[in-house]
Amino acid sequence: MARHFMMTADGGSRGNPGPAGFGSVIQEGNVVIAELYEYLGIQTNNFAEYSGLVAGLTAIHTLDPQASVDVRMDSKLVVEQMSGRWKIKHPEMRALAQIARAAHPAALVTYTWIPREENSHADRLANRALDEKNNGGVKPKNLLLERLRAPEVPTMIFFVRHGETILTPDRRFSGSGEPNPPLTEEGLVQATLVADAVVKLNPEILIASPLLRTTQTAERISSATGLQIEFDEAWFECGFGLWDGLSIDEVKIDFPKEFTEWVSSSSYAPPGGESYDALGWRVDEAIEALSSKYPGKRVVVVTHNGVIKQAVRLAIGADSESVFHVDISPCSISSISIWPSDGLRALRSANERGHLR
């Protein structure tokens, strides 16, 4: 059965023409499966936008030549031209459009215009391509010192892992699917204690994954702080598919080859589940959206072990497989700062548990 992908793409030129780059994001369902970006040298905006489209369609064709594709871009020009409603007068753009049509069967591709704010992920990748070529290819690494001295107030995100469930003590897989366990009595006690600790952080916003264990933890925090809970599936735990509810030993017996691949690569997804890489892309997008929506605010996010591990990794710029060296305890608090002007992130704390008995 042919697969279906949703792709967003963007491109930009600082000068038009000027230094240019593109970004493309490929999703299958709710899972991001690829991020593409590239510096293009001195080019126009339109060239960069078409280049992002070509790169995304080429990658999708490699994944499945028969896949249907929903392309969404904030470039009215590209969408209308590729849909056949506008003529392409510029020879270079006409050539790029032909390359895009040849990259994947045109009959399998539909085009939709979206507002710029709905294309932030691809836009961010295009800017990353440009930034990494800044200053002759050298991007400044230590920007934190200047941010700490600047007047801009960062967004503070306090990540709270949910309390203990019946699956926690044995380290059973507990993802975004069934059995969706509730907190144990000990977990409820932990949630009450972390709620008291959260009050001292003076939060302004409370967000939670809608799963049962995070909902129960967030309810204790809501009661203590007086904040209403905003539920958001972006903060769901990693999907473990067929492994949900199983112990590590059970998975080793029933899925020996798959388990070996899973512990060896962050790009491997359990059967019916989600890879750590895909989770990282999802968390990256969720953090960016939260920072944009609540600039300078103090936000509590009640979520899960895998999600917080990814947030920590992203804050310190570690590679994807560094998640194998991080663990987050039930009802611990981890925090990061994000400066909304440029998205710089800094880890402020990880796995704080002094409030627990």
C-alpha positions in Angstrom: 0.0 0.0 0.0 1.4 3.4 -1.0 2.3 5.8 1.8 1.1 9.4 2.3 3.4 12.2 3.3 2.8 15.8 4.2 5.7 18.2 3.3 6.3 21.8 4.2 9.1 23.7 2.5 10.5 27.2 2.6 13.4 29.2 1.3 14.8 32.6 1.8 17.5 35.0 0.5 19.0 37.7 2.7 19.2 40.4 0.0 17.2 38.9 -2.9 19.5 38.1 -4.5 21.8 37.3 -1.6 22.9 34.5 0.7 20.1 31.9 0.4 19.0 28.6 1.9 16.0 26.3 2.1 14.4 24.0 4.6 12.0 21.1 4.1 10.1 19.0 6.6 8.6 15.6 5.7 5.9 14.1 7.9 4.0 10.8 7.8 0.9 11.1 10.0 2.0 13.1 13.0 5.6 11.9 12.9 8.4 14.0 11.4 10.6 11.6 9.5 13.0 14.0 7.8 14.4 17.5 8.1 16.3 18.8 5.1 18.2 22.1 4.8 21.0 23.5 2.6 22.9 26.7 1.9 22.6 27.7 -1.7 25.0 30.6 -2.1 23.9 33.8 -3.7 20.4 33.2 -5.0 16.9 34.8 -5.1 14.0 34.0 -2.7 12.1 32.2 -5.5 15.1 30.0 -6.3 15.4 29.1 -2.6 11.7 28.3 -2.3 11.7 26.0 -5.4 14.9 24.4 -4.2 13.2 23.4 -0.9 10.3 21.9 -2.9 12.7 19.9 -5.1 14.7 18.6 -2.2 11.6 17.4 -0.3 10.0 15.7 -3.3 13.2 14.0 -4.2 13.6 12.6 -0.7 9.9 11.4 -0.7 10.4 9.7 -4.0 13.3 7.8 -2.5 11.1 6.7 0.4 8.2 5.6 -1.8 7.9 6.3 -5.6 4.1 5.7 -5.4 3.4 7.9 -2.3 0.8 10.6 -2.4 2.1 14.0 -1.2 0.4 17.0 0.3 2.8 20.0 -0.2 2.2 23.0 2.0 4.1 26.3 1.5 3.7 29.9 2.4 4.9 30.9 -1.1 1.8 31.8 -3.1 3.9 32.0 -6.2 5.2 28.5 -6.0 1.9 27.0 -5.0 0.0 28.7 -7.8 2.6 27.9 -10.4 3.0 24.3 -9.4 -0.8 23.9 -9.3 -0.9 25.2 -12.9 -3.0 28.3 -12.2 -0.2 30.8 -12.8 2.2 30.9 -15.8 5.9 30.6 -15.1 7.6 33.4 -17.1 11.1 33.3 -15.7 13.2 30.7 -17.5 15.2 29.7 -14.4 12.0 29.2 -12.4 10.4 27.3 -15.3 13.4 24.9 -15.3 13.1 24.4 -11.5 9.4 23.7 -11.8 10.2 21.1 -14.4 12.7 19.5 -12.0 10.1 19.5 -9.2 7.5 17.8 -11.5 10.1 15.2 -12.5 11.2 14.5 -8.9 7.9 12.8 -8.1 4.8 11.9 -10.2 2.9 15.2 -10.5 -0.5 13.4 -10.3 0.4 12.2 -6.8 1.2 15.7 -5.5 -1.2 18.4 -4.3 -0.3 21.9 -3.3 -1.8 24.1 -0.6 -0.9 27.6 0.5 -0.5 28.2 4.3 0.2 31.3 6.3 3.9 31.9 7.2 3.2 31.2 10.9 2.1 27.7 10.0 5.4 27.1 8.1 7.7 28.0 11.0 9.5 24.6 11.1 10.7 24.8 7.5 11.5 28.5 7.9 13.6 27.7 10.9 15.6 25.1 8.9 16.1 27.6 6.1 17.5 30.1 8.5 19.7 27.4 10.1 21.2 26.8 6.7 22.0 30.5 6.4 23.3 30.8 9.9 25.7 27.9 9.6 27.3 29.7 6.6 27.5 33.0 8.6 31.0 34.6 9.0 32.6 32.6 6.3 31.1 29.3 7.5 31.9 29.9 11.2 28.9 30.2 13.4 29.6 31.6 16.9 29.1 28.9 19.5 29.1 30.8 22.8 26.2 33.1 22.6 24.9 32.4 26.1 27.2 34.9 27.8 25.8 37.8 25.8 22.2 36.7 26.4 22.7 36.5 30.1 23.9 40.2 30.0 21.1 41.4 27.7 17.8 42.8 28.9 15.7 40.3 27.0 13.7 38.1 29.4 13.9 34.4 28.3 11.0 32.0 28.3 11.5 29.6 31.2 10.2 26.1 30.7 10.0 23.8 33.8 9.6 20.2 32.7 7.9 17.9 35.2 7.9 14.2 34.7 4.7 12.5 35.9 4.6 10.5 39.1 5.1 6.7 39.4 2.7 4.3 37.7 2.4 0.5 38.1 4.8 0.2 35.1 7.5 2.5 36.5 9.3 0.3 39.1 10.0 -2.5 36.6 10.9 0.0 33.8 8.2 -1.4 31.6 7.6 0.4 28.3 5.0 3.1 28.8 4.5 5.2 25.7 1.6 7.1 24.2 -0.6 4.1 23.6 -2.3 1.5 25.9 -2.3 0.6 28.7 -2.1 4.3 29.6 -1.7 3.6 33.3 -2.8 5.9 36.2 -0.6 6.9 39.0 0.0 4.6 42.0 -0.6 5.8 45.5 3.1 6.6 45.7 2.8 8.4 42.4 0.0 10.6 43.8 2.1 11.4 46.8 5.0 12.4 44.5 2.6 14.6 42.4 1.5 16.4 45.6 5.1 17.0 46.6 6.2 18.3 43.2 3.1 20.5 43.1 4.3 22.2 46.3 7.8 22.7 44.7 6.3 24.1 41.5 4.4 26.8 43.5 7.8 28.2 44.5 8.7 28.6 40.8 5.9 31.2 40.3 4.7 29.7 37.0 2.3 31.6 34.8 1.3 28.8 32.3 0.5 25.1 32.9 0.7 22.7 30.0 0.3 18.9 30.1 0.4 15.8 27.9 -3.2 14.5 27.9 -2.3 10.9 29.0 -3.7 9.8 32.3 -0.5 9.8 34.3 0.4 13.3 33.2 -3.2 14.6 33.7 -3.3 13.3 37.3 0.1 15.0 38.0 -0.9 18.2 36.3 -4.2 18.3 38.3 -2.2 18.3 41.6 -0.1 21.2 40.2 -3.2 23.0 39.0 -4.8 22.7 42.4 -1.7 24.1 44.2 -1.0 27.0 41.7 -4.5 27.9 40.6 -3.5 27.6 37.0 -5.7 26.0 34.4 -4.3 23.1 32.5 -3.7 23.4 28.7 -3.6 19.9 27.2 -1.4 19.4 24.2 -0.6 16.1 22.4 2.7 17.5 21.3 4.0 16.5 24.7 3.0 12.9 24.4 5.6 10.3 25.3 7.5 8.4 22.6 5.3 5.8 20.9 6.6 2.3 21.7 4.0 0.5 19.5 3.7 -3.2 20.2 6.1 -2.9 23.2 3.8 -0.8 25.3 3.2 -2.4 28.7 6.0 -5.0 28.2 9.1 -5.4 30.3 12.6 -5.2 28.8 13.0 -9.0 29.3 9.7 -9.7 27.5 10.7 -7.5 24.6 14.1 -9.2 24.4 12.4 -12.6 24.1 9.6 -11.6 21.7 11.5 -9.1 19.6 15.2 -9.9 19.9 16.4 -8.5 16.6 14.3 -5.3 16.9 15.4 -4.7 20.5 19.1 -4.9 19.5 18.5 -2.4 16.8 16.5 -0.1 19.1 19.3 0.1 21.7 21.9 0.6 19.0 20.4 3.5 17.0 18.2 6.5 17.8 16.8 6.3 14.3 15.2 2.9 14.8 11.5 2.8 15.7 9.9 -0.2 17.6 7.2 -2.0 15.6 4.3 0.4 15.3 6.1 3.0 17.3 8.3 6.1 17.0 12.0 6.5 16.9 14.0 8.7 19.3 15.0 10.8 16.3 11.3 11.4 15.4 10.5 12.2 19.0 13.4 14.7 19.0 12.0 16.5 15.9 8.6 16.6 17.6 9.9 18.0 20.8 12.1 20.5 19.0 9.0 21.8 17.2 6.9 21.9 20.4 9.6 23.9 22.3 9.8 26.4 19.4 6.0 26.8 19.3 5.8 27.2 23.1 8.5 29.9 23.1 6.8 31.8 20.3 3.4 31.7 22.0 4.7 32.6 25.5 7.7 34.8 25.1 9.3 35.7 28.5 6.8 33.6 30.4 7.4 31.0 33.1 5.8 27.8 31.8 5.4 24.4 33.4 5.1 21.4 31.1 4.0 18.1 32.6 5.3 15.4 30.4 7.3 12.2 30.1 10.8 10.7 30.5 11.6 10.5 26.7 10.3 14.0 26.0 12.4 15.6 28.8 15.5 13.7 27.7 15.1 15.1 24.3 14.5 18.6 25.7 17.8 18.4 27.7 19.6 17.1 24.6 18.3 19.9 22.4 19.2 22.5 25.0 22.9 21.5 25.1 23.2 20.8 21.4 24.1 17.1 21.9 23.9 14.5 19.1 20.8 12.4 18.8 22.2 9.3 20.5 23.1 11.2 23.7 19.6 10.3 24.9 21.0 6.9 25.7 23.0 8.6 28.5 20.2 10.6 30.1 17.4 9.4 32.5 14.7 11.5 34.1 13.1 10.3 37.4 9.4 10.5 38.3 8.2 13.9 39.4 11.6 15.5 39.0 12.0 19.0 37.6 14.2 20.0 34.7 14.4 23.5 33.3 15.6 25.4 30.2 15.7 29.0 29.2 14.8 30.1 25.6 15.5 33.6 24.2 12.6 34.3 21.8 14.5 36.7 19.6 16.7 34.0 18.2 15.7 30.7 19.9 18.9 30.2 21.9 18.4 27.6 24.6 20.2 27.0 27.8 19.9 24.1 30.3 19.3 25.5 33.8 18.7 22.3 35.7 18.0 18.5 35.2 16.3 15.8 37.3 15.9 17.9 40.4 14.3 15.8 43.2 15.1 17.5 46.4 11.4 18.1 47.1 10.7 14.4 47.1 11.0 12.3 50.3 
